[in-house]
């Protein structure tokens, strides 16, 4: 598998813009910075799996599909937490568990492809 540096920069920029959207949308939220940082981290993680990783024989399709699924799940999670108000503990626990499940699935797919 190969990492495309230009696509990594684009993925980081897109994740930054998504994180800023959550920052701007949560003006009255107590944990505004937490939502912004969490959105930035998980968006970089999933967008990297979707845009950055490539393989000459096209064997990364499963990782790309899982990345898109989790990207949508994280965006929906952050939208729900933005509209309902967020307590710090549930946000960190849910986002952390989803992130670790994503990394575990991608790592399992990567190990199976080797």
GIZICOR-V396870 format. One record per residue. N is the residue number from 1. PHI is phi in radians with two decimals (none if undefined). Layout:
n: <N	N>
phi: <PHI	PHI>
This chain:
n: <1	2	3	4	5	6	7	8	9	10	11	12	13	14	15	16	17	18	19	20	21	22	23	24	25	26	27	28	29	30	31	32	33	34	35	36	37	38	39	40	41	42	43	44	45	46	47	48	49	50	51	52	53	54	55	56	57	58	59	60	61	62	63	64	65	66	67	68	69	70	71	72	73	74	75	76	77	78	79	80	81	82	83	84	85	86	87	88	89	90	91	92	93	94	95	96	97	98	99	100	101	102	103	104	105	106	107	108	109	110	111	112	113	114>
phi: <none	-2.22	-1.86	-1.61	-1.17	-1.09	-1.18	-1.13	-1.11	-1.12	-1.10	-1.15	-1.15	-1.10	-1.09	-1.11	-1.19	-1.13	-1.10	-1.13	-1.07	-1.22	-1.12	-1.22	-1.40	-2.03	-1.15	-1.68	-1.31	-1.20	-1.84	-1.06	-1.18	-1.08	-1.09	-1.16	-1.15	-1.09	-1.10	-1.08	-1.15	-1.26	-1.24	-1.07	-1.07	-1.32	-1.17	-1.13	-1.14	-1.47	-1.72	-1.57	-1.40	-2.49	-2.46	-1.13	-1.73	1.30	-1.46	-1.68	-1.05	-1.11	-1.15	-1.13	-1.16	-1.10	-1.11	-1.13	-1.02	-1.26	-1.06	-1.11	-1.09	-1.19	-1.12	-1.09	-1.04	-1.22	-1.12	-1.09	-1.15	-1.20	-1.44	-1.64	1.43	-2.27	-1.66	-1.14	-1.08	-1.09	-1.09	-1.12	-1.16	-1.15	-1.14	-1.12	-1.14	-1.09	-1.11	-1.18	-1.13	-1.06	-1.09	-1.08	-1.13	-1.12	-1.14	-1.11	-1.14	-1.06	-1.14	-1.22	-1.37	-1.25>
